[in-house]
Amino acid sequence: MAQPLSSYLHAHFPSSFRRATTHPFLIAAASGTLSKKTLSQWLAQDRLYAQSYIRFIGLLLAKVVLPPRNPSMSSPRVPSTEERIFHALTEALVNIRRELRFFEDTAAAYGLDVTAVPDQEEGEEGGKEGWKVFGPGFITKAYIDLFMAAGSSGTTLLEGLTVLWATEWCYLSAWRFAKSHLKEKDASEDSDGGALRKEFIPNWSSVEFEEFVVLIRDVMDELAGKLKGAEEIERERGKCLGWWRQVLWLEERFWPDVKD
């Protein structure tokens, strides 16, 4: 029996995965030393990422072809792979709607600005102070482009699910890493007022989020398991591996640099 696609992918580029999910930003988040400015700038970019995620999920839903139900079949029946994928993707939309509301509510409660303009990034053109307008930074724009490419008509549903699982798995792993570094101290004394240690880290490392990531992993593996023939399996896994590598590269760079 072939190795599950998720296991196959995770076995590749372990150093990149480690760098993407153990960034110094996460340790600073757990220690309560991130300033409101730094957190606001990152949240603003993560919120833009989340908004592009909605379109990405829509593109993936358009690729799902639900099989007709045979009326002669007795109920209950086992859902088809396509039905399970449809369910997982609709769950993704429900989750991101809740997430965007969570962003807004938490930012308001802790005095954070989810429209904060990021500091100039490497690769961006220079300009006078105040020249930049709010929008996706260099890496955020690259992530948005990745989503659009992975959801395009030239890619398979399996490739799109690979990108979805890869981003969610990295995100969960990163915030679990942050959770493992939480300090026992009064969060109200944190530089961000406690937003990360009281709200964001518990939310992004929760059992509920883990269950969603597992759901995406399972339908991805199930769809990959339907591939037939050694040549097709090798070809499709190679494509998915390329997406996995791109996600890891972007995930590592999506975290802002922090001072020691």
Summary of the structure (lengths in Angstrom):
residues: 260
radius of gyration: 19.7
end to end distance: 47.5
largest distance: 70.1
contacts: 750
relative contact order: 0.21
helix: 65%
strand: 0%
